[in-house]
Amino acid sequence: MIGVIAEKIGMTQIFDDKGVLTPVTVIKIDENLVVEQRTPEKNGYSSVVLGYGEVKKSRLTKSVLGQFEEGFDPKKHLKEMRDFEVECKAGDKIGVEIFKDADTVDVTGMSKGKGFQGVMKRHNFGGGRASHGSKFHRESGSTGQNTYPGKTFKNKKMPGRMGHEKVTIQNLKVVKVDVENKVLLVAGAVPGVNKSIVMVRKSIK
């Protein structure tokens, strides 16, 4: 598996050589620091720990600072990548150039939070009649029984908080890899708000 921690900048649109317009998401990939390399002999499995984003030492706890070797600048975000396919060691830096040969990528992020929503928006319920005299418009309707067992079962679709969930969009086409500006352009939308942290991996399917 090959992937890095990145930051969603926003969306724009570009034209190709034939004049076809493509909406793209701009993903900034600053250098990821290889904080630690875990091996089967020492840890029982193979992985690397990547760090991203500058942060003051005073902002981190001692347990987090202990993961960084002497001389390493502390990073705000840490992510472990299992079975990393790029040869590297602690202290190396990995950037957007690892996607030069990639045609598609998978992007994982936290979707936008929409707050507390009703069943029509959250679960796409149809609602009741909209005609005059109807007293059932946007309600959820019955949620249980008034006889045995007389309760509402778990996982019943009801109003509640919507969004802010971990979402992965697979097989997004790589439109451009800009090594100079450290950005990756992918066709289509990416989960999350602008300036949010996302994980970008080479497609696994």
Disulfide bonds with the S-S distance in Angstrom:
none
